[in-house]
Structures are given as structure tokens and as C-alpha cells.
Amino acid sequence: MLVLLLCVISFTRTAIVQLSNRLFGKENQGLQHPQDEHRQDTMDEQAGHVPEYKRQRSTKGSKDIDSTDTIKIQEAWEDYDDDEYFPKPVHLVKSPVTKNDTYYNMNHKRRGKCVIFNHDVFDSGEKHRDGSKLDVKMIETIFQDVLEFEVIPYHNLTNNEITETTKRLSAENHSDSDCFCMFILTHGTSGDTLAASDCYYPLKSIWQKFTGDHCPTLVGKPKLFFVQACRGDQYDAGVGVYSTENSETDSVAVASYKIPTHADFLIAHSTMDGFYSWRNPTEGTFYVQQLCEVIKEYRHNHDLTEMMTIIARIVANEYASSHYLPHKDDQKQMPTITSTLTRKILFTKKNRPA
């Protein structure tokens, strides 16, 4: 009986040790990020004759092959410490609007900055993004000349340069600005992973620096982020449909109140999470080109959220990829937005001094 009892104790102790090793051994192992083995080439340099495909959109006579903005990476977030984004204490910040205002205050001295992070050449081995400079030019034309932003383009920054530039922008005084705007034009993949010229970084490392606890001079003001990049490697072939004719000034604070630190953001993506985003080498991207065209046409009597819906409808209904490979041809794209906006944005004309 004593021998049997000792055997049971020995077996139990061995089992506990093995279980402990398994549990704690897993904690010491790094996260294994499966490598995405599929990369969508932006354009086949070896291609011969390109047959004519029927295009669903107007391409202004272009015979170029549409490309995607995707990357092939192993996710590695060791360089990003979430502790950096822990809230900073903000005691009381003067709001540029009253609590129940319907529209954001767009009567400050300046419209604000519109920063462009454009990447079309990469040291990391990604394909060049031919046509991206056309998007930059279009953004400069509409956001600077029409909407009166101070447009600041940056080209092919490294990851460290992006980080330092973003920190500096967040630390600036935006008190006399209506809002803040940023475009990111680059390659991307799932998980909102974006490419700098030398490596990859998460989108959240950009916009989180502009929350109310990090950038108090933008509290109560719109913070707009437009991202032109792939968000995965899935194609959207679309679905056939048919329809019938019958279709369906700075306010004076009178009371203090708190708003969430993540309020007043609009983060707009060129495509759905998990899917490709398309670009034409001689015409630019479907998304950025239409975004600028819609804002130019509808800005006088539509707020930004309404215009984003129009942009989504046009890109979804009137655009499809043109490619010599059948599985890449006639593919659709669906823009998306994530919004914590609490008011409407109307780009009223600035009163410039004579």
C-alpha cells in the first residue's frame, strides 16, 4: 500500500512539472507571425502584348495596367511599445465649439495643415508605386488651392523619420487651425500595416499621437486621416445587380464637460480590411483621384461625411481594375471610413485679408 502511494505521488509531481514547463515555456516563446507568402506585383515588367479589356470606368485613354498597393511582410511590432500611448493628463482645455453645436468651428485664422506621407520608392524590396506622384499633385491642387490647407508633402521617409515628424506635428500649437489632415500613400497589408521606405509600421502609431491627451490644441477639432494602401490580399470580384425605375466662432465656455480622447477622428481607407487597393500608373489611384474630384465639386453644399458617401458610391460603382491577367482584371474596390466625428464638417471659405 505504501509503495502504491509513493508511486501516485511521484506520478503527480512529474505531471505538474511537465505542465508547468509547457505553460511557462510558451510565455518565453516569441509570437510566431506567419509570413504572407503571397505578394501582388504592382506590374509585370516581363509582360508582352497586353490585350484590350473592357473597362468599367473612364481611364482617359490610358492603356496602362492597374496595380495594387500591397506588401509582403512578417509582422514585427517589437519596435512599438504601447506604453507610449498611455493617456497623458489633460485637466481643462477650451473647446472651439459649444456642447451642442451641429457643425465644427471652421472660422479660425488658418484651415490647418495637410501632411502627405508619400511612398513610391522602397529600400525594403517592395515594388515602386508608379503614379503616386499624380495623387500628390491632385491633393496639393484641391486641399491647398481649393480648401486652403497648408499642404506639406514628404517623400519616401524612413520609419524613424515618420515617427519624429509625427511627434513634432503632434507637439505643435494648432490653436489657430480649424482642423488637421494627413494622407498616407504607400503599400500596406492586413492589420493596417503600412510601409515606410525601409520597414513597416502600424497605422495606429500615427493617429494615436493626435488624441486629446497627446495633442490638446486639436481637442474639439476634426482630425482627418486618409490612407491609400492595400489592407490584405483578397480580390473583390463584385456581384451583379439590377434596379427598377422605382428605387428606394470660438465659443465662450459657460460650463465644463469631458469628451473622449478619441473623439473627432475620421480615418478613411481606400479599401475594405483584407482586400487590395488599385492604382493606375498614369492616372493615380482610384480612391484619391475621386476623393479630390468629389470634394472640389460638392464642398459648397455637402459636409465631409456626405461627400465620403458619394466617394464610396463612385469608386464602388464606376471603377474596376484593368489587367492582362484574368484573375486581376475587372476587380472591384470598396472604400471605408471609421468615424468618431461628433459634428459636421463644412469647408466654408476662409476670409483672407485683402
Secondary structure, 3 states (H helix, E strand, C coil): CHHHHHHHHHHHHHHHHHHHHHHHHHHHCCCCCCCCCCCCCCCCCCCCCCCCCCCCCCCCCCCCCCEECECCCCCCCCCCCHHHHCCCCCCCCCCCCCCCCCECCCCCCECCEEEEEECCCCCCCCCCCCCHHHHHHHHHHHHHHHCCCEEEEEECCCHHHHHHHHHHHHHCCCCCECCEEEEEECCEECCCEEECCCCEEECHHHHHHHCCCCCHHHCCCCEEEEEECCCCCECCCCCCCCCCCCCCCCCCCCCCCCCCCCCCEEEEECCCCCECCEEECCCEEHHHHHHHHHHHHHCCCCCHHHHHHHHHHHHHHHCCCCCCCHHHCCCCCCCEEEECCCCECCCCCCCCCC
